[in-house]
Amino acid sequence: MQTVDEKPETIHLYVVREKEPKPPLLPILLSVLTLSLLLIYCVLAPYRQPELPVTLRVPAVFLPLQTFTTSVAIIPTGKKTYPATTAHGLLTITNGSVISQELPKGLIFTGRTGIEVVTDTAVFVPTGSANGYGFATVKAHVSISGKIGNIPSYAIDTIVGTSLYIRNLTSFHGGKDAYTIPLQLPKDRQKALDQVRTTLAQSVQKKALLAYPCREVMSGVVKLVVQWTCQFFSYSVSPIVHVTHVKLLGKTVIVDGFIVVRPRPFTGK
């Protein structure tokens, strides 16, 4: 029987230290930022002394009435167009014949300048006699509109047949060309009124306290004139009161404000 010598086995043991997890940086940064903002606020924020709200009732002092007047031209933005009109006049008809004549309505006679005149009604012309020609007149109008129809006297001087003479012994009148004029619209007046009221309000705000709404009087068509009559008032309170709101109630002024409370000196007790 043989004995075998066994060699001892060597075991090497290595110990490795695990890395500890690093703490997150975000909470740390937020904490530092919050603390910095708090320090900045505490250093820079002004110290405010305590304020005590107060409401006072004092008598109102009414001042003499004041008048403010402002005017502005009303600029029309509308237009109104008038159509052309037709000239009218009289035609004189004389009859040298022993036979009477009756002329119908609508006869056209041409003047020396080529303008046509149309009779408005039928007309009867009596006969001539030893005492002179038969005589009649008839109303007529020019066939075209406008002032060109205001023909002078004797612009119509014509003979019908051998015995009728047609003339205009006086000029025609009433003919006018079409024309357009500015028209003032309601919005134009309102625009001017708004402008005047803005100007007056700025003047009133520079004065003392307004007791009541101002009385307004308006006049003018082309130029708008507006007058305000205003009642102002004043009041008196201690200078230590910081006024925040004032309201007039009858003859009493209600004053809202506050008083700054001064800190008491520290006595050490």
C-alpha angles and dihedrals in degrees: 000000000000127000119216118206111225117211115230114253116234117217118200115206119195121193115206119192114226118233115250114235115255116242115248115264100210097075090047093051092047091050092050092048093049092049091049093051091048091052092048092050092049091051100042103033110100119237113249120205118224116273125214114206115224137183118202134187114210132166118265120236110212116212127212116280115269128205125212122189129187132168135193135180116253107232110209116220098180130084134213121198122204117202123233116271131217125244119238135194147141130281118207116213123194125189120206094179129094087231119082119231133213116199121199128230117271100037111158123219123185121219130217092267093049096258113140124224122200125203116237099207141015115269135202116217114198124220126270121254142181087281092060144276125337109258136206140152130211133189116245142172136209115258094229129056127236138061090294085080092066091100119183124244116289092020083125108054111148142138124229112203112326103306112034119087118190120193139153103230091187131040123264117246142183098065113135133171120238112270141176127221131189113264124208111226125201090249090057092058091044091052091052091047092052090050093050093046091051091053092047092047090054090052093049093049090060091061132069126294114307113236099193137359110286119256111245128210122182131193140161135067106214093023118035115219118190125186126192123196110197137188116212131187140192137199140193131229135162114285090235090069114090103210117219102166137014127195129180115220111179105302094338128089117215108207121195119193145112141256121223109235111221115222115253115244114256110249097186093241 
